[in-house]
């Protein structure tokens, strides 16, 4: 769980980047996953309400072939969707970036939370066919 504050984006970026890098994920994939998580978290701060606790939940799940990142908030008045901004627009590109970089993304609605998630292909070359060489985090939350 993170505070409903812009400073949470940097905290989440640093933690996710460090964990994925230490686990041996390719640097380009780390960059993509971190950028996606930043966009999802920034959108939650800009467009949605906090969870009833006053916070946001950021989590990621890693497997041998993919990384899923998810940001849960208290919901908004509109459904998250990729926009098609004009060239002169100052914003509105976040979910378009997510759509471009991720294999797939979507929205889950739960009781008091809306979760926007994205899945990115993962390659763990540090393992080189030996899973015991590098531990992949299973489910992590920033908090």
C-alpha positions, -999 to +999 in steps of 0.1 A: +000+000+000+012+035-008+000+069+001-023+086-023+004+111-033+026+118-063+057+108-043+044+072-044+053+069-081+090+073-074+089+049-045+071+022-065+094+027-095+126+023-074+113-008-056+100-025-088+131-017-108+154-030-081+135-063-076+132-071-113+168-062-120+181-082-090+159-112-102+177-110-136+150-097-159+164-081-191+170-044-186+147-035-216+119-055-200+125-039-166+122-004-183+090-014-200+074-028-168+085+001-147+071+026-173+038+008-174+035+007-136+043+044-135+016+052-160-010+031-142-001+047-108-001+082-123-035+077-139-049+064-105-036+096-088-049+119-116-083+103-123-094+081-094-102+082-057-080+065-031-091+032-016-112+034+016-079+033+035-068+065+018-041+047-001-034+029-034-023-007-038+006-015-062+015-051-068+033-073-093+033-110-101+062-126-119+064-160-137+090-175-160+074-159-190+057-127-179+053-099-153+019-086-144+017-052-127-015-039-111-026-007-094-058-007-073-077+025-064-111+035-052-125+040-087-134+069-108-164+084-126-152+070-159-138+037-171-100+036-178-095+035-216-067+043-240-072+078-254-064+091-289-050+126-281-041+151-308-005+160-315-009+192-295-025+175-265-006+179-233-018+145-218-039+115-225-012+092-237-006+070-206-029+041-214-019+043-251+017+037-239+005+008-218-014-007-247+017-004-269+041-020-245+020-046-228+009-080-242-025-072-228-041-050-201-075-045-185-096-034-156-111-055-128-138-041-105-140-055-070-161-044-041-145-011-032-116-012-056-108-008-093-077-025-105-059-017-137-034-044-147-010-051-175+010-081-186+045-078-201+066-107-216+095-115-194+129-130-202+153-140-174+187-145-191+205-146-157+189-180-151+201-195-183+179-225-179+187-228-142+159-215-121+179-219-089+203-193-100+179-164-096+148-161-075+118-146-093+096-128-069+062-144-069+038-117-056+050-084-043+033-053-030+049-019-024+042-009+011 
